[in-house]
Amino acid sequence: VQLVESGGGSVQAGGSLTLSCVASGYTYGDNCLAWFRQAPGEERKKAAGIYKPDGTTYYIDPVKGRFTISINKAENTVTLHMNSLEPEDTAVYYCAADRGPTVGHYCRGGFWGEAHFAYWGQGTQVTVS
């Protein structure tokens, strides 16, 4: 299984970016997929998650209303649309996928952490100034 992120970059505050994560060798089932982020000098933390079977989502409070996570099943891609970006959003962003099967309420309730996910991308830098 390989996850490859793209779409990071530098943007001014208030701008937008879209991150994509393409999964190869991964068969979607009752899975939870997520985006984490790691700001300079900080631990990696969750940002958003999505439950593949029904597309229900979870967001941390600081990104609610600004970020949107989605799945394109046909293209095996998980996308994170980020609007109204703030300097505090500066971080390396990682996509993650679990082995499944995962219960829906566990994913959409945000009860997961890093340890839940077996597969990780290499990360993509987002810088907001």
N, C-alpha and C positions, 0 to 999 in steps of 0.2 A: 504494500500500500504506500502510495506516495501522494503527499499534499503539496501543491505548489501555489504560493500566493503571488499576486501581482497587484499593481495599482497604487502603491505607495508613492509618496513624493512630498514636496514642500508646497505649502499653501498659506495664504494670509488668513488671519482670523476672519471668520464669517464665511469662508469659502467652503467648497465641497470636494470630496474625494470618494471614489468607489473602489473598494478592495474586492478582489476575486480570489477564490481558492478552488483549484481544479483537483479533483481526486481521481487518481488512476489506481486500478487494481482493487477498488473498493466497491462493494455491492451494498447499496442502501437497503436497509430493512427498517426495523423499529429502532432507529438511531437518533442520537442527539449530536448535533454539531454546534460548534461554538467558535467565537472569536475571543481571544484573550489579548491583553496588551501589557507591555512592560515599559514604564517610564524610566528615564535615567535615574539610577540610584535606588530604584524601587523593585519590589518583587513583581512577578507576573501575576496579573489579576484578570478575572473574568470581565467581559464587556457585554456580550450578547450571546444568546443561544437559540437554536431552533430545533423543533421536534419534527423529523422528516415525515412521519405518516400523515400528520394533519397540518403542518406548517405553523403550529402555534409557537410563540416566541417568548423570550425572556430578555430583559434589559436591566442593567444596573441603573440606578436613579440618575446619575450624572449624564447619561446619554439618552434617556427616554425623550421621545419627541424629536430627537435630532438624528439618531441612527436607525437604520432599518436593515434587518438581516433577512435574507431570502434564499431559497433553494431553486435551482433549475435542474430538475431530475434528469432531463434528457441529456444535459451537458455535464452532469456530475459536478456542478459548480455551486459553491456557496458564496454569496455576495454580501458585502457590508457597505451600504450606502451611508455616507457620513455628511451631514449638512450642518451649517452654522458652527463650523469647527472653531475650537477655542485653543489657546496655547496649552491648556491643561490636557488636551487630547494628544499632545506630542508623545510618541511612544513607538516601540516596535510592536507591530500587530501580528499575531499568530492565529492561524486557523487550526482547529482540532476536531477530531472525529472519534467517536467511541466504537467499541466492538459490537455493542448491542447484544440481545435486545434490551431496550431501556423502556421503563414505564413512562408514560407521557407526563404525568404530574411531576415526576422527578426532574424532567428536562425543563418543562415550561415554568416550573416553580423556582428554578435556579438553585437547586439544592446541591449541584455538582461543583467540583473544584478541579484542579489540574489532574489529580490522581484518577479521575474517572475516565480520562481520555487516553487511548492507546496510540493514536496517530497524530503527528504534528507536522505542520509546515515549517519552513526555515525562517519565516518572519519577513515582514516588509516594513520599512521605516516610514512613519508619518511625522512630518514636522510642521507645526503651525506657529506662525510668528505674527 
